């Protein structure tokens, strides 16, 4: 029987690939269109029950939402950069939240794990000695950079989702994975809490 460590070790190449991809395509708060579609697809493929967009974000509770023109422009940018068209409508308008649920079928507690997805509104260094620049995964989006580690947080969330599903028969209770947009400024948390 595989241990937790075995499961994690087997996923290390995928984890590095995800993290570098999210870092390269950094997206600021309420604009995590590409990130959210990729996360939704992975969680769907793993077999999670999903609630998306307006199901988990209260429109009236959102703070610091970019205007409609910016939202539309950034959604188009995300599609050009590989956002998955089959998921984009769930997140359109800046509703980039996801709640994935794993029901083990055995009694136990409900546990939640929150994951941040947004980048900061910064330009990444283009210096040749900057590792992401040197290795080709520096942010390609002007004014958006994962300087606070949410590329890693999103990756950890997907890794956790994968390991939990692989170990489902050894778990009990219900597990909820909350992928939150707009963490910077507490904006996304407020809107997701208001949605219940």
N, C-alpha and C positions, 0 to 999 in steps of 0.2 A: 504494500500500500504506500502510495506516494505521500511524503511529508509536505507540510506547508513550504518548507525551504526548497524542496524539489520542484514544486509548482512554480514558485517565484523564479528560481534559477532558469527553468525552461523558457520563461517569458522574457528574459533580459534583452535579447535582440529586438523583440517587438516593442518593448518599453522604450528603448533608446530611439527606435524609429518614430514612434508616436511623439515622444517629447521633442525631437528635433523638427518634426513636421509642424507641431503646434507652435513651436518657437519661430519657425520661418514664416508662418502665416498668422502672425499675432493679430488679434482683434480686440479693440477696446470695448468697454462696457456697453451693453445693449446691442452690440454689433457683432456678436460671436456667431454669426450665421454659419460659416464654414465649419467651425469647431463643433457647433451643436449638431449639425447634420451628420458629421463623422461619428460623434459620440452616440447619437441615436441609432445609427446603423449598426455599430458594434454591439450595443446593448440589445438591440432587436435580434441580431444573429446569435447572441448568447442565450436568448430565450427569456429575457426580462419582460415583465409587464411595464408598459411605458405610459406616462402622462406627460404631455408636452405643451409648451407654449402657453396659451391662454388658460389651459387647465391648471397650471401651476404658478401663474404670474397674474397678479391683480393689476389691471391696466391703470387704475386710478392711483395706486400706491407707488408707481414708478417715479423716481426722482432723477433729474439730470438726463432725461431722454433727449437724444439728438432730434433735430427737426425732421419732418417727413422726407424732405429732399435728401438729407444725409442718409437716412435709413434706406431709402430706395437705392441711392448710389452705392452704398456699402453692401447691400444685398446683391446687386449686380456684380460688384467686385468679387464677392465671395463665390458666386457661381463661376466666374471666369477662373478662379483659383482652385476649383475642384469641389465646391460645396455640392452635396448630392441633391439633385432636383426633386427626388421623390420625398424628401423630408423638409425642404425649404419653406413650404407654405405654413407649416406648424410654427415657424419662428419669425415669419414675416412681420414687419412692424416693430421689431425689437423684442419679441417674446421668446428669448433664447434659453429658457429654463427647461430642465428635464428632471423627472423623478422616476427612477427605475425601481421596481419592487420584485423581490425574490421571496416567494412563499414556499417555505420548506415542506409544508404539509404536516409538520409536527408542532405541538404546542411549545410556546416559549415567548420570550419578550419581543417587542418591536424595537429594532435598533436602526438608527440613522447615521449615515456618513455623508458629510457635506464636502463638495468639491468646487473650487473656484475655477472659472474658465477665462476671465478677462485679462487683457494686457493693460499696461499703463500707457498714458498718452505721452510717450517719449520717443525720440529717435535713437536707434541703436548705433553704437560705434561702428564705423567703417574701417577702423585701423587694422592693419594686416596682422597685428599680434593679438587681436581679439578673437578668442577661440571660435565662436559661432561664425565670424566673418571668414576666418582662415579655413574652417571646415565646411563652409557653404550652407549654413543654416541660419544666418543672421536674418532678422525680420526684413521682409520685402515690402512691408506696408509702412509708408511714411507716417511718422507720428504715433506709431503703435509698436510697443516692445514688451516682451515678457521679462521685465526687470524685477518682478516680485515673486517669480516662481510658479505662477499659475499654469504654465505649460507643464511643469513637473507635477503639479497637483492634479490636473486633468488626466495625465498619464497614470498617476498612482490610482486614481479613481477607476480607470478602465482596467488596470492590472488587478485591482481588488475585485472588480466585477467578474473578471475572468476566473480568478482563483476561487472565489466564493461559489460560482456556478459549478466549477470542477469538483468542489468538495461538498456540494449540496446534500448528499446523502449522509454526511456527518454533522449537519447543522440542524438547528431547531429554531422555531419562531419565524419572524418576518424581518427582512432586511430591506431598508430603503436607501438608495444611493441618490443623493440630491446634487445635481450638477447646476450650479448657480451662476448666472451672468452678473455682471456689474457689481462685483464684490467691493471694488474700490469705492470708498465713500458710503459704504453700508447700503447702497441703493438696492441691489438685488435681493438681499436678505429681507428687507422691509416688504418688498413686493411679493416675495414667495410666502412669507409668514402671513401676509394679508389674504393670500389665496388659500390658506389653510394647510 
